[in-house]
C-alpha cells in the first residue's frame, strides 16, 4: 500500500492554486495524444512606431491629437484607447492564429495592446530538444491538464506512468523521473517544424489513475 503523504503548507497553497487554474483553463488545449493543439493565451503586445505587429503586417504609423494611426491592408485606420484590433491568418504551414486585441494606450514611440491569441497547431508531433527563441511571434499563458495514466502531457513527449512511493512517475525524461505535489516539470522542444514550445508546470495532484498539472506555456512560431 502506498505510504500516506502529509502535504506541507506551501505544497497545499501550490496545489490549491493549480487546482483553481485547472478549473479556469482546463479546456485550453486538446487531450493527450491529439494531433491538434489549441491554445487560448492572454497577450500584452507592443509595437514601436514605424514597425509592424508580427506576423500581421499591421503597422503603427504615428500618433496625433485624434489618436493612433495604423496602416491595415494598405489603408489608414484611426484607433483610440479601447478600440479593437483583430487579425487572423496562417503565420506558417500547420499553424492558425487569431489575434483579438484592444488598444490599451499609445505614445509617439509605441502602441500597446492587450487581448488574446488563439493558436491552433495541426499535425503535432512533440519532440524534446533545443528551441529557437529568436522569433518575434511569441505568445505565453496559463495551461492546466488532467493526464490519464499511460497518456502524454499535451504539447510534450512526457508520459504519465502512474503513482509510486517516490511520487508521480514520468516517462520521456532523461533525468530523475519522479515528482511529488508542488514539484516542477519543465519540457522544451518542437511541436512541428518551426513551432517551438516551453512548458513550465507544477504537479497539483496525482494518484494511480490521473496526474494533474498546471503552469505556463510559451510558444515561438518561426517564419
C-alpha positions, -999 to +999 in steps of 0.1 A: +000+000+000+015+034-009+027+055+020+004+083+032+017+118+023+011+147+046+013+178+025+033+208+038+015+243+039+034+256+009+026+225-011-011+229-002-010+265-015+006+254-047-018+225-052-048+248-045-036+274-069-031+249-097-065+233-089-081+267-094-061+271-126-073+237-139-109+248-133-103+280-152-082+268-182-085+231-183-100+231-218-074+254-233-057+226-252-068+193-267-064+159-249-032+140-247-020+123-279-041+147-300-028+157-334-041+192-330-035+216-300-054+248-294-042+274-271-061+305-258-034+328-244-037+363-229-015+388-246+002+421-238+018+433-271+037+465-281+045+479-315+072+506-320+063+535-343+070+527-379+071+490-373+046+461-378+029+438-354+043+404-362+030+385-382+000+406-392+016+433-414-003+459-394+019+489-389+019+516-363+023+547-384+020+577-360+003+594-331-017+626-335-041+645-313-071+625-325-054+591-317-031+565-331-029+559-368-023+524-381-019+510-416-041+480-421-042+463-455-027+494-471-054+517-455-051+542-428-070+534-396-075+558-366-076+540-333-083+554-299-079+538-264-102+509-260-107+503-298-105+468-312-077+454-334-082+419-348-063+397-372-063+361-383-041+341-406-016+313-410+019+325-400+034+292-413+022+258-425+001+240-400-005+270-377-036+291-375-035+323-354-063+346-344-055+378-325-082+398-307-067+429-292-077+462-277-057+494-277-045+500-242-025+532-247-001+547-271+027+573-273+047+589-301+071+559-297+049+529-291+015+513-294+003+490-266-023+463-270-039+437-247-062+408-256-059+372-266-041+350-291-058+317-302-031+294-317-040+262-334-012+238-343-020+208-366-002+175-370+015+179-337+045+156-330+062+169-298+099+162-299+121+172-270+152+192-279+168+227-283+144+255-291+148+287-311+136+316-291+145+344-316+111+346-334+092+378-328+059+358-330+058+347-293+029+341-270+027+328-234-001+320-210-015+295-184-024+259-192-036+231-170-042+194-177-055+162-162-035+134-177-046+098-175-021+070-168-004+060-200-011+093-218+011+122-226+010+157-212-004+177-241+023+196-261+051+174-248+067+140-251+062+132-214+040+103-204+024+097-170+033+062-159+015+062-125+019+066-088+049+052-069+062+055-034+087+081-048+060+102-064+043+105-098+065+087-124+071+104-158+083+087-189+102+106-216+126+123-192+164+118-194+167+128-157+151+118-124+115+108-133+096+112-100+076+143-089+057+150-057+029+175-053+043+210-059+073+198-078+082+214-112+081+198-146+099+215-175+098+205-211+112+221-242+111+211-278+092+214-312+055+208-317+060+207-355+087+222-378+092+258-369+069+258-338+088+257-305+074+253-270+085+255-234+062+241-207+069+251-171+044+231-149+039+220-113+022+189-100-012+197-084-023+162-076-018+126-086-030+090-080-025+058-099-051+069-125-045+106-131-019+133-129-030+170-126-006+197-136-007+234-142+016+262-152+027+283-182+033+275-219+054+297-242+052+293-279+076+307-306+064+305-342+091+307-368+088+324-402 
